[in-house]
Amino acid sequence: MNLTKIVLTAAFALSPAAAYAIDISGAGATFPYPIYAKWADSYKKETGNGLNYQSIGSGGGIKQIKAKTVTFGATDAPLSGKDLDETGLAQFPMVMGAIVPVVNLEGIKPGELTLDGPTVARIYLGEVKSWDDPAIVKLNPNVKLPKQAIVPVRRSDGSGTTYNFAYYLADVSPDWKTKVGVSTALQWPVGIGAKGNEGVAGNVAQTKGSIGYVEYAYAKQNKLIHTKMVNKAGKTVEPTSAAFQAAAANADWKSQPGYGVILANQPGDQSWPMTAATWILLYKKPEKAAETAEALKFFAWSYAKGAKAAEELDYVPMPANVVGDIQKMWQAEIKSADGKPLYSPTN
């Protein structure tokens, strides 16, 4: 399967829904789209069942599940416990990945440039405007940096990737926290807007002197130049599966309603500072119980058989103990109109 081609098609139907008795439909986050596409392709080959997922951004996914136009929503910005209670939605993390800065600088190789959180914040605040700015030179004493204007590229749509990116910047930059803050949609001081991880990746690829932020699979598949980052421990780290796993290792998933734990700026010498999870939203008492039951089968299959595919795309699978807890929640909380669980391990 040509994943690069799929990633560049934001609303690609993962399989023809009309061919199946029960359609599974989902919409939302672009962050996990490469792995959802790969899982769906494998699941279709193994089971004959299909999935139609629209990669429209977390904000769109939340709107569609609340409007009950899809079987499930997908978001990289978790809903609060209050919102989950008010809407009757269940929320659980599906997979983890990482956000990476990507640049378009002539003569710079992937991983050759190092940035830190405060400097990235100052770039997106419009304070660091040129690639030979002293703040960047200090981090890269052995790199020949051009006297070239920086063109920040950022999301124009409601985005969980933006939420996690902004959360990290607010954690490392008091100015960012007070001037811009944390949300899925921001009042950006500077930058060119683009829709989806796909749009940011494409814009950076085409714009000399640009910088953007994307999920790592998009950086790899589009052959973009990623940077290294200085983490919370003051160590310079590459974006690798090991670094993402290090950041996720100590997450206390039960500490937040709906497992809504933000993984940004975790401690540890090896931790990548912009690691993030992505969540699924389903109704606890869905109007179309058969579709929700089918979706849960897909998610259970993905947890059980999708780890290798996730790792190949540099995502981090959810730990087995967390998956076990999530599936207990499915049994206890997601039910048909007559009160019967829509999932059981024997399904």
C-alpha positions, 0 to 999 in steps of 0.5 A: 500500500502506498502510504505516502499517497494516502497521507496526501489525500485527507478524506481518503475512504479507507475502504468502500463502505457500500460493500459491507453490511455494517459501515464503520465511519470515523472522522477527526485527527490527522495526527494518527491518519497514517497508522489508521490507514495501515490498520484499516487496510490490514483489517479489511484483508483479514476480516473483509470489514471496512472503515471509512475515516475522514482526516479532517482535524480533531476539531472536525472530529469532535463536531461530527461525533457530537452531531452523531454523523459518524460512528466515532470521533478522533481527537488529539486534544482530549475532552474534559471529564465534564464534557464527557459526562455532559455528552455521554461519550466514552474516550480512550487513547488508541496510540501514541506518536510525536510532533516534530519540527520540520524545516526547509533549509538548503544544505541542512540534513535531517537531524543536523539542526537543533532547536529548543522549546523557548526558541521555537516559541519565540519563532512562532511569537515572531521574535526570532525572524532569521535563521542566523538569529543568535538564539539558533546560532547558540544551539548550533555552533557547528552548523552554517546557518543562512541569513534567511527569513524564517517562514513559520507554517502552522495549522489553520484548522481546529487541531489536536496537534496544535493543542499538544504543540501549544501545550508544550510551548506554554510549559517551556515559555511563560511568554507563550503561555500569557500571549497565546495560550493553549487551544486547538485553534489559536490566535497566531501572531505570525505564520502561514496557515495550512489545513491538517498535518498533510497541509503543513507538510506540503507547505513546508516542502514547498516553502524555502526557509520555512518551519512547521510542526507535524506528526513524525510519520508525515515528516518521514513519508514526505522526506522532510528535514526534522530537527533535534530538540533539547528536552526537559533534562537538557539533553539533545535528542533525536525523534526516535521510537525509543525517545517517544517510548521514554516519554510515554513510559511513566504516564499515569493514564488513570489520573485523568478522566477518559485517560486524557493525559498530555505527554508533553515535556516529560522528564527523562534524559531520553524523552522526546519533548513533544510526544502525544497520544490520540483518542477515540470518542464513542457514545456510551449508549449509541443510537446505532449499536451495531456500528459501534460494536463493529468499531470496537472490534476494529479497535480491539484488533488494532490493539492486539495485532497492530503494534508492529505496524504502529512501530514501523511508522514510529508510533508507540502502541498502548501498553498491554495493561492500559489496553486491558483497562480500556477494554474493561471500560468498554464492557462496563460502559458502552451498551445497547439500548437494552443495557447489554455490553457491545463488547466482550473479549469473546466477540 
